[in-house]
Amino acid sequence: MKLHESIEPFREAIEAVQRLFARFENRGVVIGGIAVGFLGRPRLTEDVDALIMLSVQDISRLLEAASAEKIVPRIENVEAFGRKNRVLLLQHSPTETGIDISLGILPFEEEMIERGTIKSAAALAIRLPTPEDLIIMKAIAHRPKDLEDIRTIVDKHVSLDIKRIEYWVKSFAEVLETPELWGKIERILERQE
């Protein structure tokens, strides 16, 4: 699968998310399968995942701005759900593409957004985390799919900031009480050396 093939069904939804970021001083990045397609190897995904640095107090303002981009709630009581879970389950109405927007709060998430950059491919410009930061996010989830995503990112990027990845993965592993996590990620990263 080529990158343009993997993003084409999501093009309008991604563009709408990018415009939404612009309404909030570009304080967001696209994450998940779309980001893996740009930074690793394209793969099938069902939705657009994003992270934006906003307080739960700003959910109403975010929903209003999203509506102007034809991004609407896909569940009842989306605002209450968002306040409780720090994620908004939305949909780009013209394409019926699911859009999950997480509300960032952690220092790592703030750093990730500050370090994010615009990548372009297939006539689409998209704000993404660095490869290192996407690896860290995927390590936190550490499902088999996430570990495979990390492998594809490592295979594509020959010079990663291993110390940054190690610092954050170990920090999250401590909080999550998963001391074995860094060992799993380290083995994947060793393929790069």
C-alpha positions as CSV (number, residue, x, y, z in Angstrom):
1,M,0.0,0.0,0.0
2,K,1.3,3.4,-0.9
3,L,0.9,6.5,1.3
4,H,-1.4,8.3,-1.0
5,E,-3.7,5.2,-1.2
6,S,-3.9,5.0,2.6
7,I,-4.7,8.7,3.2
8,E,-7.0,9.4,0.2
9,P,-10.2,8.2,1.9
10,F,-9.3,10.5,4.8
11,R,-8.1,13.5,2.9
12,E,-11.1,15.8,3.5
13,A,-11.3,14.8,7.2
14,I,-7.6,15.4,7.7
15,E,-7.8,18.8,6.0
16,A,-10.8,19.7,8.3
17,V,-8.7,18.6,11.4
18,Q,-5.8,20.8,10.1
19,R,-8.1,23.8,9.8
20,L,-9.4,23.1,13.3
21,F,-5.8,23.1,14.6
22,A,-5.3,26.5,13.0
23,R,-8.2,27.9,15.0
24,F,-6.3,26.9,18.1
25,E,-2.9,28.2,17.3
26,N,-1.8,24.9,15.8
27,R,-1.7,23.3,19.3
28,G,-2.4,19.9,17.9
29,V,-1.0,16.9,15.9
30,V,-2.4,14.0,14.0
31,I,-1.5,10.7,15.6
32,G,-2.5,7.1,15.2
33,G,-2.6,5.2,11.9
34,I,-2.5,8.3,9.7
35,A,0.7,9.4,11.4
36,V,2.2,5.9,11.1
37,G,1.5,6.1,7.4
38,F,3.6,9.2,7.1
39,L,6.4,8.3,9.5
40,G,6.5,4.6,9.1
41,R,4.7,2.4,6.6
42,P,1.1,3.0,5.4
43,R,-1.4,0.7,6.9
44,L,-5.2,0.4,7.1
45,T,-6.9,2.6,9.6
46,E,-10.5,3.3,10.3
47,D,-10.4,6.9,11.6
48,V,-8.3,10.0,12.2
49,D,-6.8,10.4,15.6
50,A,-5.5,13.7,16.9
51,L,-4.2,15.3,20.0
52,I,-4.8,18.9,20.9
53,M,-3.6,20.8,24.0
54,L,-6.8,22.2,25.5
55,S,-8.5,22.2,28.8
56,V,-11.8,20.4,29.4
57,Q,-13.1,23.9,30.0
58,D,-12.6,24.6,26.3
59,I,-14.6,21.7,25.0
60,S,-17.6,23.8,24.1
61,R,-15.4,26.2,22.2
62,L,-13.7,23.3,20.4
63,L,-17.0,21.7,19.5
64,E,-18.2,25.0,18.1
65,A,-15.1,25.4,16.0
66,A,-15.3,21.8,14.9
67,S,-18.9,22.3,13.8
68,A,-17.7,25.1,11.4
69,E,-15.4,22.4,9.8
70,K,-18.3,20.0,9.5
71,I,-16.9,17.9,12.4
72,V,-19.8,16.9,14.6
73,P,-20.3,14.6,17.6
74,R,-20.9,10.9,16.9
75,I,-22.2,10.1,20.3
76,E,-24.8,11.5,22.6
77,N,-23.5,13.8,25.4
78,V,-20.1,14.2,23.7
79,E,-19.2,17.1,26.0
80,A,-19.8,15.1,29.2
81,F,-17.9,12.1,27.8
82,G,-15.1,14.4,26.8
83,R,-14.9,16.0,30.3
84,K,-14.7,12.5,31.9
85,N,-12.4,10.8,29.4
86,R,-10.4,13.7,27.8
87,V,-11.4,12.5,24.3
88,L,-14.0,13.7,21.9
89,L,-15.6,11.1,19.7
90,L,-16.5,13.1,16.5
91,Q,-17.2,12.5,12.8
92,H,-16.5,14.5,9.7
93,S,-20.0,14.6,8.4
94,P,-19.4,14.9,4.6
95,T,-17.2,11.7,4.6
96,E,-18.6,10.0,7.7
97,T,-15.0,9.6,8.9
98,G,-14.6,9.0,12.6
99,I,-12.3,11.6,14.3
100,D,-11.1,11.0,17.9
101,I,-9.6,14.1,19.4
102,S,-7.7,13.6,22.7
103,L,-7.3,16.6,25.0
104,G,-3.6,16.8,26.0
105,I,-2.6,17.6,29.6
106,L,0.7,15.9,30.2
107,P,4.1,17.6,29.9
108,F,5.1,15.0,27.3
109,E,2.0,15.8,25.2
110,E,2.8,19.5,25.4
111,E,6.4,18.8,24.3
112,M,5.2,16.5,21.5
113,I,3.0,19.3,20.1
114,E,5.7,21.9,20.4
115,R,8.1,19.6,18.6
116,G,5.5,18.7,15.9
117,T,6.1,19.7,12.3
118,I,4.2,19.9,9.1
119,K,4.9,17.0,6.7
120,S,3.6,16.9,3.1
121,A,2.8,14.0,0.8
122,A,0.2,13.4,-1.9
123,A,-0.6,17.2,-2.0
124,L,-1.6,17.1,1.7
125,A,0.2,19.0,4.5
126,I,-0.4,17.5,7.9
127,R,0.9,18.4,11.4
128,L,2.6,15.4,12.9
129,P,4.7,14.5,16.0
130,T,8.3,13.6,15.5
131,P,9.1,9.9,14.9
132,E,10.5,9.7,18.4
133,D,7.3,11.1,20.0
134,L,5.1,8.8,17.9
135,I,7.2,5.8,19.1
136,I,6.7,6.9,22.7
137,M,3.0,7.2,22.2
138,K,2.9,3.8,20.6
139,A,5.0,2.3,23.4
140,I,2.6,3.6,26.0
141,A,-0.3,1.7,24.3
142,H,2.1,-1.3,23.5
143,R,-0.6,-3.5,21.8
144,P,0.8,-5.8,19.2
145,K,-0.4,-3.4,16.5
146,D,1.5,-0.5,18.2
147,L,4.7,-2.5,18.5
148,E,4.5,-3.3,14.8
149,D,4.0,0.4,14.1
150,I,7.1,1.2,16.1
151,R,9.1,-1.3,14.0
152,T,8.0,0.4,10.8
153,I,9.0,3.8,12.1
154,V,12.3,2.5,13.3
155,D,12.9,0.9,9.8
156,K,12.3,4.2,8.1
157,H,14.3,6.5,10.4
158,V,18.0,5.8,10.6
159,S,18.8,8.4,13.3
160,L,16.4,8.5,16.2
161,D,17.0,10.2,19.5
162,I,17.1,7.0,21.5
163,K,17.8,8.9,24.8
164,R,14.5,10.8,24.4
165,I,12.6,7.6,23.7
166,E,14.2,5.8,26.6
167,Y,13.6,8.7,29.1
168,W,9.9,8.9,28.3
169,V,9.2,5.2,27.9
170,K,10.8,4.5,31.3
171,S,8.9,7.4,32.9
172,F,5.6,6.1,31.6
173,A,6.5,2.5,32.4
174,E,7.1,3.5,36.0
175,V,3.7,5.2,36.2
176,L,1.9,2.4,34.4
177,E,3.8,-0.2,36.6
178,T,5.0,-2.0,33.5
179,P,8.8,-2.2,34.1
180,E,9.2,-4.6,31.2
181,L,8.0,-2.0,28.7
182,W,11.4,-0.4,28.1
183,G,13.0,-3.8,27.3
184,K,10.4,-4.5,24.6
185,I,11.0,-1.1,23.0
186,E,14.8,-1.3,23.4
187,R,14.8,-4.6,21.4
188,I,12.9,-3.0,18.6
189,L,15.3,0.0,18.6
190,E,18.3,-2.2,18.5
191,R,17.4,-3.2,15.0
192,Q,18.2,0.4,14.0
193,E,21.8,0.3,15.2
